[in-house]
Amino acid sequence: MLLRQLLLISLLLSPWLASAHNFVDGQPVKPIVITDRGELLLDTHDAFSYRNWSSGELAGKVRIVQYIAGRKSAKKKNAMLIKAVKAANFPQDRFQPTTIVNTDDVIFGTGLFVLSKIEKNKRRYPWAQFIIDSSGLGRKTWQLNEMSSTILVLDKEGRVLWAKDGDLTPKEVHQVIAMVQKMVNESQACDDNH
């Protein structure tokens, strides 16, 4: 009896059994509206502004969404995937990378540095979407780990097809890129037939 209880307790406490998020395959993410900062916009005069952003806006294109703590250690976790996305050169009319940065989860005193890095990336990749989540609403609503990086693959209807918190393996990076390429190709074929 005691052995069975100990086994049950050890299984319940095993980190590999714990879910680091509440995403459901085939469903949209739980809705959030970020009003504290929000989507970073760059106008034709090279000036930045923000607008409120809603997770409902994730529909419309195939996406890789990265929800990331505003920390260098979190950024490094999925650098391999970001490089693979750049190399894949997906068509901008069918695919958009979305990076949501939790600036509520930064190392004290580094907030302005983090924001300037995001602005630099927006200048370099103006077609990519950058969202600033100043209050950590996404992390709380989606039950994500602190100090981490979570990757989602969404179809063009905004439904979750794949999700993982933490570092992706090279095999998982390949899987994500292949999944996105397949959806982009299907979207192209569907448009060509209309």
Salt bridges, closest charged atoms under 4 A:
GLU39 OE1 - ARG51 NH2 2.77
ASP46 OD1 - ARG123 NE 3.05
GLU57 OE1 - ARG51 NH2 2.41
ASP93 OD2 - ARG94 NE 3.85
ASP105 OD1 - ARG71 NE 2.77
GLU146 OE2 - ARG139 NH2 3.94
ASP155 OD2 - ARG159 NE 2.84
GLU157 OE1 - ARG159 NH2 3.17
ASP167 OD1 - LYS77 NZ 3.60
GLU172 OE1 - LYS164 NZ 2.71
GLU186 OE2 - LYS182 NZ 2.79
ASP191 OD2 - ARG94 NH1 2.66
